[in-house]
Amino acid sequence: MSDRILYGYWRSSAAYRVRIALNLKGLSYEQRSVHLVKNGGEQHSADFQRLNPNQLVPVLVDGQMTLNQSLAIVDYLDDTYPEVTLTPSDKQQRYLVKAMAQDIAVDMHPLNNLRVLQYLTNTLDVNDDQKSRWYANWIIKGFDALEQRLQQTRGKYSVGDQVTLVDVCLVPQVYNAKRFNVDLTAYPNILEVTASLNQLPAFADAIPEAQPDAV
Ligand SMILES: N[C@@H](CCC(=O)N[C@@H](CS)C(=O)NCC(=O)O)C(=O)O
């Protein structure tokens, strides 16, 4: 038992980010699964809404602290457990890392979130082909820009040779894109960086299929 609890779901990319960050820092945690589809979605249950009224995973409970929003959680972990930090101390690098992470987590990911896709299908009557085009559109817009930027910033990883918050956001986004069959051949930098990251145990242990609630 750990007094650190991560409420998440194996296929949630935002929870995947937090798993990577916890693993990189060597912090143990108990996982509690919030099934995003079963029974209309457990994220909508009264119990879960007490933890996060926004009805989204992840939520991290760490002692007295209960936090949602994966980027805020990683920030909190960096402040609280600074032995391994995911934002560089150099000011210019630090804000570059934050901006690139937000390019993925703020500008790309929410457009393809489950509730957005469900709204397209269930309320707007969008068909499967249109939904796939919607999905791919936002991946391509985001990855076109990221691919360009990586030409300037990358080393072994997204920004130089240290693992940063950008990497924590990138790997789950690439996982999602592959899951939805988006063609990524135009993004050699993204694919190379992701391949290097996935060799690290902290990333390998966080993959969705390795989680206890994976089906
Ligand atoms: N900005 C939030 C996003 C959280 C989020 O979108 N979580 C998704 C899974 S990746 C979710 O819970 N979706 C449930 C739904 O759409 O109903 C974060 O970074 O934590």
The ligand as an SDF file (V2000), in Angstrom:
LIG
                    3D

 20 19  0  0  0  0  0  0  0  0999 V2000
   -6.1360   18.6370  -19.2060 N   0  0  0  0  0  0  0  0  0  0  0  0
   -6.4260   17.4300  -18.5180 C   0  0  0  0  0  0  0  0  0  0  0  0
   -7.0780   16.4600  -19.4690 C   0  0  0  0  0  0  0  0  0  0  0  0
   -7.7180   15.3080  -18.7450 C   0  0  0  0  0  0  0  0  0  0  0  0
   -8.4550   14.4320  -19.7290 C   0  0  0  0  0  0  0  0  0  0  0  0
   -8.8510   14.8950  -20.7960 O   0  0  0  0  0  0  0  0  0  0  0  0
   -8.6470   13.1730  -19.3620 N   0  0  0  0  0  0  0  0  0  0  0  0
   -9.3640   12.2640  -20.2540 C   0  0  0  0  0  0  0  0  0  0  0  0
   -8.5670   11.0020  -20.4770 C   0  0  0  0  0  0  0  0  0  0  0  0
   -7.0570   11.3620  -21.3080 S   0  0  0  0  0  0  0  0  0  0  0  0
  -10.6820   11.8690  -19.6140 C   0  0  0  0  0  0  0  0  0  0  0  0
  -10.7730   11.6830  -18.4330 O   0  0  0  0  0  0  0  0  0  0  0  0
  -11.7170   11.7510  -20.4550 N   0  0  0  0  0  0  0  0  0  0  0  0
  -13.0110   11.3530  -20.0070 C   0  0  0  0  0  0  0  0  0  0  0  0
  -14.0900   11.9290  -20.8510 C   0  0  0  0  0  0  0  0  0  0  0  0
  -13.7960   12.5720  -21.8690 O   0  0  0  0  0  0  0  0  0  0  0  0
  -15.2550   11.7150  -20.4780 O   0  0  0  0  0  0  0  0  0  0  0  0
   -5.1290   16.8410  -17.9410 C   0  0  0  0  0  0  0  0  0  0  0  0
   -4.0790   17.1110  -18.5170 O   0  0  0  0  0  0  0  0  0  0  0  0
   -5.1680   16.1530  -16.9240 O   0  0  0  0  0  0  0  0  0  0  0  0
  1  2  1  0
  2  3  1  0
  2 18  1  0
  3  4  1  0
  4  5  1  0
  5  6  2  0
  5  7  1  0
  7  8  1  0
  8  9  1  0
  8 11  1  0
  9 10  1  0
 11 12  2  0
 11 13  1  0
 13 14  1  0
 14 15  1  0
 15 16  2  0
 15 17  1  0
 18 19  2  0
 18 20  1  0
M  END
$$$$
